[in-house]
Amino acid sequence: MSRLARSKVIDPAEIQVLHTVQRCVRRAYLCGEDVFTGKSFEHRREWIRNRLEFLASVLAIDCLTYTVLSNHVHMVLRSRPDIVKTWSDDEVARRWLRLFPKRKNQDGTAAEPTRPEIDMIVNQPEVLAERRKRLSDVSWWMRCVSENIARRSNREDDCTGRFWEGRFKCQLLLDEASLLACSAYVDLNPVRAAIAETPEESDFTGVKDRIDDLSCRGDRSRPSTHDWERSRSRRKSGWMSPIEIDERHDAVGPDPETNGRRASRKGFLSISMLDYLQLLDWTGREIRAGKASSIPTHLASILSRIGLDPPAWCDLVKHFGCLYHRAAGTPEHLAEEATRRGNKWMCAPGNPLASG
């Protein structure tokens, strides 16, 4: 299929959930160890994670989960134009100048913007409107990740030229069923690739960050929402969106975050974090073992609530990347998206997200 213009897929004015993939073009890895030279690039995983955490604190985009592999990066992102609307003109200018500062401190971080620098944006309505739009644009998130890592890697390798193979790939996730399947696919990528045996051993993934936070509590019991949110500023995963949707907060509006680490406190699944981790742990073990046993009843009920077919669950997670192209969802949501784009159809044959 020919590629669509990004503007046909990504709309910064709408709340959208997207699965993005950015792949390295070189023989030398983005991360990992080059078998020809013996040089290790593992430290670049931390570069990427730190960059994602920084962007989550600046842009109106929620990072739902991520995975950094040896030569590509997966992210599940949710744009939040509703959050941008709550920001003052000064706040928009200050956030933009954190991304693209006029001046830098000696350590390379953005210097505190001066009043004239802020006014240069605030006093130009067209510029201000464009900056506000870009702060909730997933394409600009990806640009800010890719360019930063490419420049640092080129400098370290003492070379020039293209670092990434091309523009990032993205899939629009149209419903909760596709979002759960895609999140599991991203979080279990190291398990599927035989890099790790279990989610808790899958370094530089969103699920590993969440599991590490539970381990640090020294308590595997179910934490209350209040306790979990109260400690969010200290959590390793505190820059990502929480898993569970809290109907009390989500019903009242955008619910922007106040600790400065992420755009909002909004969750993205109607299941608890521990339910998600249990489902992921079982799925990872099944995929790693290469077998297909009957899914436990308590896990099957989670999938049924979301409208997924439990028997097809493991195959869906294993093959999510090749089952869907431009968008993923149930046949009904794919048909709606096809109509919106003016296409005749978008459904993959034998769509496993079909209810039944």
Secondary structure, 3 states (H helix, E strand, C coil): CCCCCHHHHCCCCCCCEEEEEEEECCCCCCCCECCCCCCECCHHHHHHHHHHHHHHHHCCEEEEEEEECCCEEEEEEEECHHHHCCCCHHHHHHHHHHHCCCCECCCCCECCCCHHHHHHHHCCHHHHHHHHHHCCCHHHHHHHHHHHHHHHHHHHHCCCCCCECCCCEEEEECCHHHHHHHHHHHHCHHHHCCCCCCHHHCCCEHHHHHHHHHHHHCCCCCCCHHHHHHCHHHCCCCCCCCCECCHHHHCCCCCECCCCCCCECCCCECCCHHHHHHHHHHHHHHHHHCCCCCCCHHHHHHHHHHCCCHHHHHHHHHHHHHHCCCEECCHHHHHHHHHHHCCCCCCCCCCCCCCC
